[in-house]
C-alpha cells in the first residue's frame, strides 16, 4: 500500500538551497557560477541558478502571481539572499 507523504508548512525551507560547497556548477540560464537551485513544480530535476538569475526568477514569479507586495518583497530579497549565501559559506 502506498502512502502519500504530506509536507506541512512548518516543514518547508525558509532559506534558499545553497550550493556554496560546489563552486564549479554553473547557472543553467547564463553560465555564471551557480549559487542556488530551483525546482518549479513537477518540471524535472532542480535547476542551478546564479544570484542574478535567482533574483530575476523571484521577481518574475511574484509578478506572475500578482502578489500585492511584490515590489516590497523584491526590495528586500537580494540582501536576504546574499546574507543567506554568506551564512552558508561560514556554516
Ligand atoms: Zn545566471
PDB file of the backbone (N, CA, C, O) and the ligand in Angstrom, with CONECT records:
HET     ZN  A 101       1
ATOM      1  N   UNK A   1       0.850  -1.192   0.000  1.00  0.00           N
ATOM      2  CA  UNK A   1       0.000   0.000   0.000  1.00  0.00           C
ATOM      3  C   UNK A   1       0.888   1.246   0.000  1.00  0.00           C
ATOM      4  O   UNK A   1       1.845   1.343   0.768  1.00  0.00           O
ATOM      5  N   UNK A   2       0.561   2.172  -0.854  1.00  0.00           N
ATOM      6  CA  UNK A   2       1.357   3.396  -0.984  1.00  0.00           C
ATOM      7  C   UNK A   2       0.729   4.519  -0.187  1.00  0.00           C
ATOM      8  O   UNK A   2      -0.444   4.845  -0.372  1.00  0.00           O
ATOM      9  N   UNK A   3       1.513   5.107   0.699  1.00  0.00           N
ATOM     10  CA  UNK A   3       1.024   6.256   1.474  1.00  0.00           C
ATOM     11  C   UNK A   3       1.681   7.517   0.949  1.00  0.00           C
ATOM     12  O   UNK A   3       2.901   7.576   0.793  1.00  0.00           O
ATOM     13  N   UNK A   4       0.886   8.497   0.685  1.00  0.00           N
ATOM     14  CA  UNK A   4       1.399   9.770   0.189  1.00  0.00           C
ATOM     15  C   UNK A   4       1.990  10.569   1.349  1.00  0.00           C
ATOM     16  O   UNK A   4       1.342  10.737   2.382  1.00  0.00           O
ATOM     17  N   UNK A   5       3.209  11.056   1.181  1.00  0.00           N
ATOM     18  CA  UNK A   5       3.852  11.836   2.230  1.00  0.00           C
ATOM     19  C   UNK A   5       3.361  13.279   2.147  1.00  0.00           C
ATOM     20  O   UNK A   5       3.423  13.906   1.089  1.00  0.00           O
ATOM     21  N   UNK A   6       2.881  13.791   3.258  1.00  0.00           N
ATOM     22  CA  UNK A   6       2.375  15.158   3.301  1.00  0.00           C
ATOM     23  C   UNK A   6       3.448  16.092   3.859  1.00  0.00           C
ATOM     24  O   UNK A   6       4.028  15.823   4.911  1.00  0.00           O
ATOM     25  N   UNK A   7       3.704  17.177   3.157  1.00  0.00           N
ATOM     26  CA  UNK A   7       4.655  18.173   3.644  1.00  0.00           C
ATOM     27  C   UNK A   7       3.864  19.346   4.201  1.00  0.00           C
ATOM     28  O   UNK A   7       3.102  19.992   3.483  1.00  0.00           O
ATOM     29  N   UNK A   8       4.054  19.614   5.487  1.00  0.00           N
ATOM     30  CA  UNK A   8       3.336  20.702   6.135  1.00  0.00           C
ATOM     31  C   UNK A   8       4.133  21.992   6.015  1.00  0.00           C
ATOM     32  O   UNK A   8       5.342  21.967   5.782  1.00  0.00           O
ATOM     33  N   UNK A   9       3.454  23.105   6.174  1.00  0.00           N
ATOM     34  CA  UNK A   9       4.116  24.404   6.084  1.00  0.00           C
ATOM     35  C   UNK A   9       5.286  24.503   7.036  1.00  0.00           C
ATOM     36  O   UNK A   9       6.320  25.081   6.699  1.00  0.00           O
ATOM     37  N   UNK A  10       5.131  23.941   8.231  1.00  0.00           N
ATOM     38  CA  UNK A  10       6.184  24.046   9.229  1.00  0.00           C
ATOM     39  C   UNK A  10       7.449  23.316   8.811  1.00  0.00           C
ATOM     40  O   UNK A  10       8.519  23.566   9.364  1.00  0.00           O
ATOM     41  N   UNK A  11       7.337  22.400   7.826  1.00  0.00           N
ATOM     42  CA  UNK A  11       8.486  21.627   7.374  1.00  0.00           C
ATOM     43  C   UNK A  11       9.180  22.278   6.183  1.00  0.00           C
ATOM     44  O   UNK A  11      10.255  21.838   5.774  1.00  0.00           O
ATOM     45  N   UNK A  12       8.575  23.316   5.627  1.00  0.00           N
ATOM     46  CA  UNK A  12       9.147  23.930   4.430  1.00  0.00           C
ATOM     47  C   UNK A  12      10.414  24.695   4.766  1.00  0.00           C
ATOM     48  O   UNK A  12      10.580  25.204   5.875  1.00  0.00           O
ATOM     49  N   UNK A  13      11.302  24.765   3.790  1.00  0.00           N
ATOM     50  CA  UNK A  13      12.543  25.503   3.959  1.00  0.00           C
ATOM     51  C   UNK A  13      12.253  26.989   4.074  1.00  0.00           C
ATOM     52  O   UNK A  13      11.332  27.502   3.437  1.00  0.00           O
ATOM     53  N   UNK A  14      13.030  27.668   4.876  1.00  0.00           N
ATOM     54  CA  UNK A  14      12.894  29.119   4.981  1.00  0.00           C
ATOM     55  C   UNK A  14      14.046  29.811   4.274  1.00  0.00           C
ATOM     56  O   UNK A  14      14.034  31.034   4.128  1.00  0.00           O
ATOM     57  N   UNK A  15      15.039  29.053   3.834  1.00  0.00           N
ATOM     58  CA  UNK A  15      16.174  29.620   3.111  1.00  0.00           C
ATOM     59  C   UNK A  15      16.301  28.926   1.753  1.00  0.00           C
ATOM     60  O   UNK A  15      15.840  27.799   1.574  1.00  0.00           O
ATOM     61  N   UNK A  16      16.922  29.607   0.815  1.00  0.00           N
ATOM     62  CA  UNK A  16      17.147  29.014  -0.498  1.00  0.00           C
ATOM     63  C   UNK A  16      18.125  27.848  -0.368  1.00  0.00           C
ATOM     64  O   UNK A  16      18.940  27.807   0.554  1.00  0.00           O
ATOM     65  N   UNK A  17      18.032  26.902  -1.305  1.00  0.00           N
ATOM     66  CA  UNK A  17      19.006  25.827  -1.358  1.00  0.00           C
ATOM     67  C   UNK A  17      20.352  26.420  -1.755  1.00  0.00           C
ATOM     68  O   UNK A  17      20.435  27.176  -2.723  1.00  0.00           O
ATOM     69  N   UNK A  18      21.379  26.091  -1.034  1.00  0.00           N
ATOM     70  CA  UNK A  18      22.693  26.687  -1.279  1.00  0.00           C
ATOM     71  C   UNK A  18      23.653  25.688  -1.899  1.00  0.00           C
ATOM     72  O   UNK A  18      23.622  24.495  -1.595  1.00  0.00           O
ATOM     73  N   UNK A  19      24.492  26.192  -2.761  1.00  0.00           N
ATOM     74  CA  UNK A  19      25.475  25.351  -3.418  1.00  0.00           C
ATOM     75  C   UNK A  19      26.877  25.895  -3.204  1.00  0.00           C
ATOM     76  O   UNK A  19      27.753  25.726  -4.052  1.00  0.00           O
ATOM     77  N   UNK A  20      27.088  26.557  -2.057  1.00  0.00           N
ATOM     78  CA  UNK A  20      28.368  27.203  -1.807  1.00  0.00           C
ATOM     79  C   UNK A  20      29.524  26.212  -1.809  1.00  0.00           C
ATOM     80  O   UNK A  20      30.665  26.594  -2.069  1.00  0.00           O
ATOM     81  N   UNK A  21      29.243  24.953  -1.523  1.00  0.00           N
ATOM     82  CA  UNK A  21      30.315  23.968  -1.472  1.00  0.00           C
ATOM     83  C   UNK A  21      30.576  23.337  -2.832  1.00  0.00           C
ATOM     84  O   UNK A  21      31.436  22.464  -2.950  1.00  0.00           O
ATOM     85  N   UNK A  22      29.848  23.766  -3.863  1.00  0.00           N
ATOM     86  CA  UNK A  22      30.015  23.212  -5.205  1.00  0.00           C
ATOM     87  C   UNK A  22      30.280  24.359  -6.179  1.00  0.00           C
ATOM     88  O   UNK A  22      29.424  24.674  -7.005  1.00  0.00           O
ATOM     89  N   UNK A  23      31.456  24.985  -6.091  1.00  0.00           N
ATOM     90  CA  UNK A  23      31.703  26.206  -6.859  1.00  0.00           C
ATOM     91  C   UNK A  23      31.860  25.996  -8.367  1.00  0.00           C
ATOM     92  O   UNK A  23      31.828  26.970  -9.120  1.00  0.00           O
ATOM     93  N   UNK A  24      32.028  24.754  -8.826  1.00  0.00           N
ATOM     94  CA  UNK A  24      32.229  24.532 -10.262  1.00  0.00           C
ATOM     95  C   UNK A  24      30.921  24.437 -11.033  1.00  0.00           C
ATOM     96  O   UNK A  24      30.941  24.430 -12.263  1.00  0.00           O
ATOM     97  N   UNK A  25      29.777  24.364 -10.342  1.00  0.00           N
ATOM     98  CA  UNK A  25      28.491  24.269 -11.020  1.00  0.00           C
ATOM     99  C   UNK A  25      28.138  25.633 -11.613  1.00  0.00           C
ATOM    100  O   UNK A  25      28.476  26.668 -11.040  1.00  0.00           O
ATOM    101  N   UNK A  26      27.466  25.630 -12.747  1.00  0.00           N
ATOM    102  CA  UNK A  26      27.141  26.891 -13.402  1.00  0.00           C
ATOM    103  C   UNK A  26      25.631  27.074 -13.556  1.00  0.00           C
ATOM    104  O   UNK A  26      24.861  26.115 -13.551  1.00  0.00           O
ATOM    105  N   UNK A  27      25.243  28.333 -13.691  1.00  0.00           N
ATOM    106  CA  UNK A  27      23.845  28.717 -13.865  1.00  0.00           C
ATOM    107  C   UNK A  27      23.320  28.141 -15.180  1.00  0.00           C
ATOM    108  O   UNK A  27      23.986  28.225 -16.212  1.00  0.00           O
ATOM    109  N   UNK A  28      22.122  27.556 -15.136  1.00  0.00           N
ATOM    110  CA  UNK A  28      21.551  26.942 -16.332  1.00  0.00           C
ATOM    111  C   UNK A  28      21.105  27.996 -17.344  1.00  0.00           C
ATOM    112  O   UNK A  28      20.868  27.678 -18.509  1.00  0.00           O
ATOM    113  N   UNK A  29      20.992  29.231 -16.907  1.00  0.00           N
ATOM    114  CA  UNK A  29      20.490  30.282 -17.788  1.00  0.00           C
ATOM    115  C   UNK A  29      21.609  31.071 -18.437  1.00  0.00           C
ATOM    116  O   UNK A  29      21.550  31.358 -19.633  1.00  0.00           O
ATOM    117  N   UNK A  30      22.656  31.438 -17.646  1.00  0.00           N
ATOM    118  CA  UNK A  30      23.657  32.353 -18.187  1.00  0.00           C
ATOM    119  C   UNK A  30      25.086  31.816 -18.093  1.00  0.00           C
ATOM    120  O   UNK A  30      25.997  32.391 -18.689  1.00  0.00           O
ATOM    121  N   UNK A  31      25.296  30.724 -17.355  1.00  0.00           N
ATOM    122  CA  UNK A  31      26.619  30.126 -17.284  1.00  0.00           C
ATOM    123  C   UNK A  31      27.528  30.669 -16.194  1.00  0.00           C
ATOM    124  O   UNK A  31      28.656  30.200 -16.045  1.00  0.00           O
ATOM    125  N   UNK A  32      27.055  31.659 -15.422  1.00  0.00           N
ATOM    126  CA  UNK A  32      27.852  32.159 -14.297  1.00  0.00           C
ATOM    127  C   UNK A  32      27.875  31.085 -13.195  1.00  0.00           C
ATOM    128  O   UNK A  32      27.089  30.139 -13.233  1.00  0.00           O
ATOM    129  N   UNK A  33      28.783  31.237 -12.211  1.00  0.00           N
ATOM    130  CA  UNK A  33      28.804  30.271 -11.110  1.00  0.00           C
ATOM    131  C   UNK A  33      27.451  30.200 -10.407  1.00  0.00           C
ATOM    132  O   UNK A  33      26.862  31.232 -10.085  1.00  0.00           O
ATOM    133  N   UNK A  34      26.959  28.989 -10.170  1.00  0.00           N
ATOM    134  CA  UNK A  34      25.653  28.804  -9.538  1.00  0.00           C
ATOM    135  C   UNK A  34      25.740  29.061  -8.043  1.00  0.00           C
ATOM    136  O   UNK A  34      26.747  28.760  -7.402  1.00  0.00           O
ATOM    137  N   UNK A  35      24.665  29.625  -7.496  1.00  0.00           N
ATOM    138  CA  UNK A  35      24.617  29.898  -6.063  1.00  0.00           C
ATOM    139  C   UNK A  35      23.413  29.232  -5.412  1.00  0.00           C
ATOM    140  O   UNK A  35      23.442  28.919  -4.222  1.00  0.00           O
ATOM    141  N   UNK A  36      22.361  29.017  -6.184  1.00  0.00           N
ATOM    142  CA  UNK A  36      21.129  28.436  -5.637  1.00  0.00           C
ATOM    143  C   UNK A  36      20.584  27.419  -6.614  1.00  0.00           C
ATOM    144  O   UNK A  36      21.087  27.289  -7.730  1.00  0.00           O
ATOM    145  N   UNK A  37      19.567  26.703  -6.204  1.00  0.00           N
ATOM    146  CA  UNK A  37      18.878  25.825  -7.134  1.00  0.00           C
ATOM    147  C   UNK A  37      17.379  25.990  -6.973  1.00  0.00           C
ATOM    148  O   UNK A  37      16.882  26.284  -5.885  1.00  0.00           O
ATOM    149  N   UNK A  38      16.677  25.799  -8.058  1.00  0.00           N
ATOM    150  CA  UNK A  38      15.224  25.953  -8.093  1.00  0.00           C
ATOM    151  C   UNK A  38      14.594  24.695  -8.635  1.00  0.00           C
ATOM    152  O   UNK A  38      15.105  24.082  -9.572  1.00  0.00           O
ATOM    153  N   UNK A  39      13.483  24.314  -8.042  1.00  0.00           N
ATOM    154  CA  UNK A  39      12.642  23.263  -8.612  1.00  0.00           C
ATOM    155  C   UNK A  39      11.255  23.873  -8.769  1.00  0.00           C
ATOM    156  O   UNK A  39      10.643  24.301  -7.790  1.00  0.00           O
ATOM    157  N   UNK A  40      10.770  23.911  -9.990  1.00  0.00           N
ATOM    158  CA  UNK A  40       9.469  24.503 -10.271  1.00  0.00           C
ATOM    159  C   UNK A  40       8.467  23.380 -10.505  1.00  0.00           C
ATOM    160  O   UNK A  40       8.496  22.711 -11.537  1.00  0.00           O
ATOM    161  N   UNK A  41       7.581  23.184  -9.535  1.00  0.00           N
ATOM    162  CA  UNK A  41       6.519  22.169  -9.610  1.00  0.00           C
ATOM    163  C   UNK A  41       7.077  20.822 -10.040  1.00  0.00           C
ATOM    164  O   UNK A  41       8.052  20.347  -9.458  1.00  0.00           O
ATOM    165  N   UNK A  42       6.481  20.205 -11.039  1.00  0.00           N
ATOM    166  CA  UNK A  42       6.905  18.882 -11.496  1.00  0.00           C
ATOM    167  C   UNK A  42       7.791  19.003 -12.722  1.00  0.00           C
ATOM    168  O   UNK A  42       7.823  18.104 -13.562  1.00  0.00           O
ATOM    169  N   UNK A  43       8.505  20.103 -12.825  1.00  0.00           N
ATOM    170  CA  UNK A  43       9.290  20.403 -14.008  1.00  0.00           C
ATOM    171  C   UNK A  43      10.675  19.748 -13.960  1.00  0.00           C
ATOM    172  O   UNK A  43      11.673  20.404 -14.257  1.00  0.00           O
ATOM    173  N   UNK A  44      10.749  18.479 -13.594  1.00  0.00           N
ATOM    174  CA  UNK A  44      12.006  17.750 -13.610  1.00  0.00           C
ATOM    175  C   UNK A  44      12.917  18.079 -12.444  1.00  0.00           C
ATOM    176  O   UNK A  44      12.467  18.588 -11.417  1.00  0.00           O
ATOM    177  N   UNK A  45      14.208  17.786 -12.606  1.00  0.00           N
ATOM    178  CA  UNK A  45      15.162  17.983 -11.510  1.00  0.00           C
ATOM    179  C   UNK A  45      15.398  19.466 -11.245  1.00  0.00           C
ATOM    180  O   UNK A  45      15.082  20.302 -12.091  1.00  0.00           O
ATOM    181  N   UNK A  46      15.960  19.804 -10.058  1.00  0.00           N
ATOM    182  CA  UNK A  46      16.256  21.212  -9.751  1.00  0.00           C
ATOM    183  C   UNK A  46      17.220  21.799 -10.768  1.00  0.00           C
ATOM    184  O   UNK A  46      18.073  21.095 -11.309  1.00  0.00           O
ATOM    185  N   UNK A  47      17.078  23.093 -11.023  1.00  0.00           N
ATOM    186  CA  UNK A  47      17.984  23.794 -11.934  1.00  0.00           C
ATOM    187  C   UNK A  47      18.858  24.744 -11.131  1.00  0.00           C
ATOM    188  O   UNK A  47      18.402  25.385 -10.184  1.00  0.00           O
ATOM    189  N   UNK A  48      20.115  24.819 -11.524  1.00  0.00           N
ATOM    190  CA  UNK A  48      21.063  25.679 -10.834  1.00  0.00           C
ATOM    191  C   UNK A  48      20.981  27.092 -11.378  1.00  0.00           C
ATOM    192  O   UNK A  48      20.834  27.298 -12.583  1.00  0.00           O
ATOM    193  N   UNK A  49      21.077  28.076 -10.472  1.00  0.00           N
ATOM    194  CA  UNK A  49      20.997  29.477 -10.875  1.00  0.00           C
ATOM    195  C   UNK A  49      22.072  30.301 -10.184  1.00  0.00           C
ATOM    196  O   UNK A  49      22.472  29.993  -9.061  1.00  0.00           O
ATOM    197  N   UNK A  50      22.538  31.351 -10.857  1.00  0.00           N
ATOM    198  CA  UNK A  50      23.433  32.316 -10.230  1.00  0.00           C
ATOM    199  C   UNK A  50      22.579  33.295  -9.414  1.00  0.00           C
ATOM    200  O   UNK A  50      21.350  33.242  -9.466  1.00  0.00           O
ATOM    201  N   UNK A  51      23.220  34.169  -8.675  1.00  0.00           N
ATOM    202  CA  UNK A  51      22.496  35.118  -7.819  1.00  0.00           C
ATOM    203  C   UNK A  51      21.576  36.010  -8.659  1.00  0.00           C
ATOM    204  O   UNK A  51      20.408  36.195  -8.317  1.00  0.00           O
ATOM    205  N   UNK A  52      22.102  36.561  -9.759  1.00  0.00           N
ATOM    206  CA  UNK A  52      21.309  37.482 -10.579  1.00  0.00           C
ATOM    207  C   UNK A  52      20.073  36.791 -11.171  1.00  0.00           C
ATOM    208  O   UNK A  52      18.985  37.365 -11.167  1.00  0.00           O
ATOM    209  N   UNK A  53      20.234  35.581 -11.670  1.00  0.00           N
ATOM    210  CA  UNK A  53      19.095  34.877 -12.268  1.00  0.00           C
ATOM    211  C   UNK A  53      18.104  34.429 -11.201  1.00  0.00           C
ATOM    212  O   UNK A  53      16.899  34.408 -11.453  1.00  0.00           O
ATOM    213  N   UNK A  54      18.593  34.068 -10.007  1.00  0.00           N
ATOM    214  CA  UNK A  54      17.703  33.718  -8.901  1.00  0.00           C
ATOM    215  C   UNK A  54      16.823  34.915  -8.556  1.00  0.00           C
ATOM    216  O   UNK A  54      15.613  34.770  -8.379  1.00  0.00           O
ATOM    217  N   UNK A  55      17.430  36.097  -8.459  1.00  0.00           N
ATOM    218  CA  UNK A  55      16.682  37.312  -8.142  1.00  0.00           C
ATOM    219  C   UNK A  55      15.674  37.615  -9.253  1.00  0.00           C
ATOM    220  O   UNK A  55      14.526  37.963  -8.975  1.00  0.00           O
ATOM    221  N   UNK A  56      16.101  37.484 -10.497  1.00  0.00           N
ATOM    222  CA  UNK A  56      15.199  37.724 -11.623  1.00  0.00           C
ATOM    223  C   UNK A  56      14.035  36.757 -11.652  1.00  0.00           C
ATOM    224  O   UNK A  56      12.908  37.145 -11.962  1.00  0.00           O
ATOM    225  N   UNK A  57      14.302  35.484 -11.329  1.00  0.00           N
ATOM    226  CA  UNK A  57      13.233  34.486 -11.321  1.00  0.00           C
ATOM    227  C   UNK A  57      12.242  34.778 -10.196  1.00  0.00           C
ATOM    228  O   UNK A  57      11.032  34.651 -10.383  1.00  0.00           O
ATOM    229  N   UNK A  58      12.755  35.169  -9.026  1.00  0.00           N
ATOM    230  CA  UNK A  58      11.857  35.535  -7.920  1.00  0.00           C
ATOM    231  C   UNK A  58      10.951  36.691  -8.320  1.00  0.00           C
ATOM    232  O   UNK A  58       9.749  36.664  -8.055  1.00  0.00           O
ATOM    233  N   UNK A  59      11.525  37.705  -8.957  1.00  0.00           N
ATOM    234  CA  UNK A  59      10.730  38.859  -9.381  1.00  0.00           C
ATOM    235  C   UNK A  59       9.671  38.439 -10.394  1.00  0.00           C
ATOM    236  O   UNK A  59       8.527  38.888 -10.328  1.00  0.00           O
ATOM    237  N   UNK A  60      10.062  37.567 -11.340  1.00  0.00           N
ATOM    238  CA  UNK A  60       9.122  37.116 -12.377  1.00  0.00           C
ATOM    239  C   UNK A  60       7.981  36.306 -11.762  1.00  0.00           C
ATOM    240  O   UNK A  60       6.826  36.456 -12.161  1.00  0.00           O
ATOM    241  N   UNK A  61       8.302  35.453 -10.795  1.00  0.00           N
ATOM    242  CA  UNK A  61       7.268  34.625 -10.152  1.00  0.00           C
ATOM    243  C   UNK A  61       6.288  35.505  -9.374  1.00  0.00           C
ATOM    244  O   UNK A  61       5.074  35.315  -9.451  1.00  0.00           O
ATOM    245  N   UNK A  62       6.831  36.474  -8.621  1.00  0.00           N
ATOM    246  CA  UNK A  62       5.948  37.365  -7.853  1.00  0.00           C
ATOM    247  C   UNK A  62       5.043  38.164  -8.785  1.00  0.00           C
ATOM    248  O   UNK A  62       3.866  38.368  -8.490  1.00  0.00           O
ATOM    249  N   UNK A  63       5.592  38.613  -9.902  1.00  0.00           N
ATOM    250  CA  UNK A  63       4.798  39.359 -10.882  1.00  0.00           C
ATOM    251  C   UNK A  63       3.726  38.451 -11.483  1.00  0.00           C
ATOM    252  O   UNK A  63       2.570  38.848 -11.626  1.00  0.00           O
ATOM    253  N   UNK A  64       4.127  37.223 -11.832  1.00  0.00           N
ATOM    254  CA  UNK A  64       3.191  36.255 -12.412  1.00  0.00           C
ATOM    255  C   UNK A  64       2.054  35.951 -11.431  1.00  0.00           C
ATOM    256  O   UNK A  64       0.898  35.803 -11.827  1.00  0.00           O
ATOM    257  N   UNK A  65       2.412  35.860 -10.119  1.00  0.00           N
ATOM    258  CA  UNK A  65       1.398  35.593  -9.095  1.00  0.00           C
ATOM    259  C   UNK A  65       0.465  36.777  -8.891  1.00  0.00           C
ATOM    260  O   UNK A  65      -0.642  36.618  -8.378  1.00  0.00           O
ATOM    261  N   UNK A  66       0.910  37.964  -9.292  1.00  0.00           N
ATOM    262  CA  UNK A  66       0.135  39.162  -8.991  1.00  0.00           C
ATOM    263  C   UNK A  66       0.190  39.471  -7.507  1.00  0.00           C
ATOM    264  O   UNK A  66      -0.761  40.003  -6.935  1.00  0.00           O
ATOM    265  N   UNK A  67       1.323  39.129  -6.885  1.00  0.00           N
ATOM    266  CA  UNK A  67       1.455  39.307  -5.433  1.00  0.00           C
ATOM    267  C   UNK A  67       1.316  40.788  -5.070  1.00  0.00           C
ATOM    268  O   UNK A  67       1.991  41.633  -5.657  1.00  0.00           O
ATOM    269  N   UNK A  68       0.448  41.107  -4.106  1.00  0.00           N
ATOM    270  CA  UNK A  68       0.210  42.515  -3.769  1.00  0.00           C
ATOM    271  C   UNK A  68       1.429  43.237  -3.176  1.00  0.00           C
ATOM    272  O   UNK A  68       1.502  44.465  -3.220  1.00  0.00           O
ATOM    273  N   UNK A  69       2.390  42.473  -2.617  1.00  0.00           N
ATOM    274  CA  UNK A  69       3.571  43.108  -2.022  1.00  0.00           C
ATOM    275  C   UNK A  69       4.832  42.774  -2.815  1.00  0.00           C
ATOM    276  O   UNK A  69       5.929  42.756  -2.256  1.00  0.00           O
ATOM    277  N   UNK A  70       4.687  42.514  -4.096  1.00  0.00           N
ATOM    278  CA  UNK A  70       5.828  42.082  -4.911  1.00  0.00           C
ATOM    279  C   UNK A  70       6.982  43.079  -4.868  1.00  0.00           C
ATOM    280  O   UNK A  70       8.135  42.682  -4.699  1.00  0.00           O
ATOM    281  N   UNK A  71       6.687  44.350  -5.017  1.00  0.00           N
ATOM    282  CA  UNK A  71       7.754  45.361  -5.046  1.00  0.00           C
ATOM    283  C   UNK A  71       8.510  45.394  -3.725  1.00  0.00           C
ATOM    284  O   UNK A  71       9.739  45.442  -3.710  1.00  0.00           O
ATOM    285  N   UNK A  72       7.776  45.368  -2.619  1.00  0.00           N
ATOM    286  CA  UNK A  72       8.416  45.425  -1.312  1.00  0.00           C
ATOM    287  C   UNK A  72       9.228  44.153  -1.043  1.00  0.00           C
ATOM    288  O   UNK A  72      10.339  44.212  -0.517  1.00  0.00           O
ATOM    289  N   UNK A  73       8.653  43.000  -1.413  1.00  0.00           N
ATOM    290  CA  UNK A  73       9.372  41.732  -1.207  1.00  0.00           C
ATOM    291  C   UNK A  73      10.659  41.706  -2.033  1.00  0.00           C
ATOM    292  O   UNK A  73      11.696  41.242  -1.558  1.00  0.00           O
ATOM    293  N   UNK A  74      10.590  42.206  -3.270  1.00  0.00           N
ATOM    294  CA  UNK A  74      11.782  42.177  -4.120  1.00  0.00           C
ATOM    295  C   UNK A  74      12.803  43.223  -3.700  1.00  0.00           C
ATOM    296  O   UNK A  74      13.990  43.083  -3.994  1.00  0.00           O
ATOM    297  N   UNK A  75      12.357  44.264  -3.017  1.00  0.00           N
ATOM    298  CA  UNK A  75      13.306  45.245  -2.500  1.00  0.00           C
ATOM    299  C   UNK A  75      14.169  44.610  -1.416  1.00  0.00           C
ATOM    300  O   UNK A  75      15.346  44.942  -1.279  1.00  0.00           O
ATOM    301  N   UNK A  76      13.579  43.693  -0.646  1.00  0.00           N
ATOM    302  CA  UNK A  76      14.297  43.040   0.452  1.00  0.00           C
ATOM    303  C   UNK A  76      15.029  41.774   0.018  1.00  0.00           C
ATOM    304  O   UNK A  76      16.013  41.383   0.645  1.00  0.00           O
ATOM    305  N   UNK A  77      14.551  41.124  -1.064  1.00  0.00           N
ATOM    306  CA  UNK A  77      15.054  39.793  -1.400  1.00  0.00           C
ATOM    307  C   UNK A  77      16.559  39.733  -1.689  1.00  0.00           C
ATOM    308  O   UNK A  77      17.224  38.845  -1.157  1.00  0.00           O
ATOM    309  N   UNK A  78      17.128  40.628  -2.499  1.00  0.00           N
ATOM    310  CA  UNK A  78      18.564  40.498  -2.796  1.00  0.00           C
ATOM    311  C   UNK A  78      19.436  40.475  -1.548  1.00  0.00           C
ATOM    312  O   UNK A  78      20.345  39.651  -1.448  1.00  0.00           O
ATOM    313  N   UNK A  79      19.176  41.365  -0.595  1.00  0.00           N
ATOM    314  CA  UNK A  79      20.040  41.375   0.595  1.00  0.00           C
ATOM    315  C   UNK A  79      19.784  40.145   1.456  1.00  0.00           C
ATOM    316  O   UNK A  79      20.707  39.633   2.090  1.00  0.00           O
ATOM    317  N   UNK A  80      18.533  39.658   1.489  1.00  0.00           N
ATOM    318  CA  UNK A  80      18.232  38.437   2.237  1.00  0.00           C
ATOM    319  C   UNK A  80      18.948  37.236   1.622  1.00  0.00           C
ATOM    320  O   UNK A  80      19.512  36.404   2.332  1.00  0.00           O
ATOM    321  N   UNK A  81      18.918  37.159   0.291  1.00  0.00           N
ATOM    322  CA  UNK A  81      19.586  36.052  -0.404  1.00  0.00           C
ATOM    323  C   UNK A  81      21.087  36.111  -0.177  1.00  0.00           C
ATOM    324  O   UNK A  81      21.707  35.097   0.142  1.00  0.00           O
ATOM    325  N   UNK A  82      21.676  37.290  -0.339  1.00  0.00           N
ATOM    326  CA  UNK A  82      23.120  37.423  -0.168  1.00  0.00           C
ATOM    327  C   UNK A  82      23.529  37.107   1.265  1.00  0.00           C
ATOM    328  O   UNK A  82      24.568  36.486   1.488  1.00  0.00           O
ATOM    329  N   UNK A  83      22.724  37.529   2.239  1.00  0.00           N
ATOM    330  CA  UNK A  83      23.022  37.211   3.642  1.00  0.00           C
ATOM    331  C   UNK A  83      22.948  35.705   3.867  1.00  0.00           C
ATOM    332  O   UNK A  83      23.766  35.146   4.598  1.00  0.00           O
ATOM    333  N   UNK A  84      21.971  35.046   3.241  1.00  0.00           N
ATOM    334  CA  UNK A  84      21.853  33.597   3.366  1.00  0.00           C
ATOM    335  C   UNK A  84      23.062  32.903   2.759  1.00  0.00           C
ATOM    336  O   UNK A  84      23.583  31.940   3.322  1.00  0.00           O
ATOM    337  N   UNK A  85      23.507  33.398   1.607  1.00  0.00           N
ATOM    338  CA  UNK A  85      24.666  32.798   0.947  1.00  0.00           C
ATOM    339  C   UNK A  85      25.921  32.979   1.794  1.00  0.00           C
ATOM    340  O   UNK A  85      26.733  32.062   1.918  1.00  0.00           O
ATOM    341  N   UNK A  86      26.074  34.166   2.375  1.00  0.00           N
ATOM    342  CA  UNK A  86      27.224  34.404   3.244  1.00  0.00           C
ATOM    343  C   UNK A  86      27.190  33.468   4.435  1.00  0.00           C
ATOM    344  O   UNK A  86      28.213  32.901   4.820  1.00  0.00           O
ATOM    345  N   UNK A  87      25.995  33.304   5.026  1.00  0.00           N
ATOM    346  CA  UNK A  87      25.843  32.419   6.183  1.00  0.00           C
ATOM    347  C   UNK A  87      26.160  30.986   5.850  1.00  0.00           C
ATOM    348  O   UNK A  87      26.743  30.272   6.667  1.00  0.00           O
ATOM    349  N   UNK A  88      25.782  30.544   4.644  1.00  0.00           N
ATOM    350  CA  UNK A  88      26.009  29.137   4.273  1.00  0.00           C
ATOM    351  C   UNK A  88      27.484  28.856   4.035  1.00  0.00           C
ATOM    352  O   UNK A  88      27.924  27.716   4.183  1.00  0.00           O
ATOM    353  N   UNK A  89      28.259  29.879   3.668  1.00  0.00           N
ATOM    354  CA  UNK A  89      29.692  29.678   3.439  1.00  0.00           C
ATOM    355  C   UNK A  89      30.453  29.528   4.750  1.00  0.00           C
ATOM    356  O   UNK A  89      31.519  28.914   4.804  1.00  0.00           O
ATOM    357  N   UNK A  90      29.873  30.113   5.821  1.00  0.00           N
ATOM    358  CA  UNK A  90      30.563  30.048   7.106  1.00  0.00           C
ATOM    359  C   UNK A  90      29.971  28.949   7.984  1.00  0.00           C
ATOM    360  O   UNK A  90      30.542  28.618   9.023  1.00  0.00           O
ATOM    361  N   UNK A  91      28.834  28.378   7.581  1.00  0.00           N
ATOM    362  CA  UNK A  91      28.178  27.417   8.454  1.00  0.00           C
ATOM    363  C   UNK A  91      28.492  25.995   8.166  1.00  0.00           C
ATOM    364  O   UNK A  91      27.988  25.101   8.846  1.00  0.00           O
TER     365      UNK A  91
HETATM  366 ZN    ZN A 101      22.510  33.141 -14.265  1.00  0.00          ZN
END
